[in-house]
Amino acid sequence: MCASTKKEVTIDLKEVSTKEELQILLKQKLDFPDYYGGNWDAFWDTITGLVELPEKIIFEHWSDLEESIPDEANSLKEMLNNFNKKYPMMKTENVVDRITFIK
């Protein structure tokens, strides 16, 4: 995996209203490769084998994401929870609206 140079990343979800916009934003903010597939299978493959997640991800306006695309918000939360369970040594702290939901 590529080493992450970022210890903390803030992702503002306020303007995200589609799953495509969410995937593009995740790709940009988490430094995913150009060939990233923009779906949840590709997200999992990328975070488990291609890039190292930052130690902390802060999701601003999480409640907006849950309102506009609740299934995608749930998928993102599940992916990060599963990552932390499966790879505890590479665990990332995820904060939504400045409230931690994963420890």
C-alpha positions, 0 to 999 in steps of 0.5 A: 500500500502507498503510505499516506502523507496525511494524518487528518483529512476533512471531507465537507459533505454539504454539497453532495447530493448523489452517489457519483458526487460522493465517490468523486469527493472521496477519490479526491480527498483520500488520494485514490488513483485515477483509475478508481472505479467510483463504487463501493467494491472499488472503495473497499479494494482501494482502502484495503490494498492501494492507499493508506487511510489517514489516521483521522477522517472528519466528515463535516455536514454528515447529517446532510449526506444522511438526508440526501443519500441515506443509503450511500451514507450508510454504505460509507459508514459500514465500509469504514467500520468493517475496515477498522474491524478487519484491520485494527492495526491500520484503524482510522478514526472517523468523525461526523459533524465533529462527533466520533462514531468509530473508535 
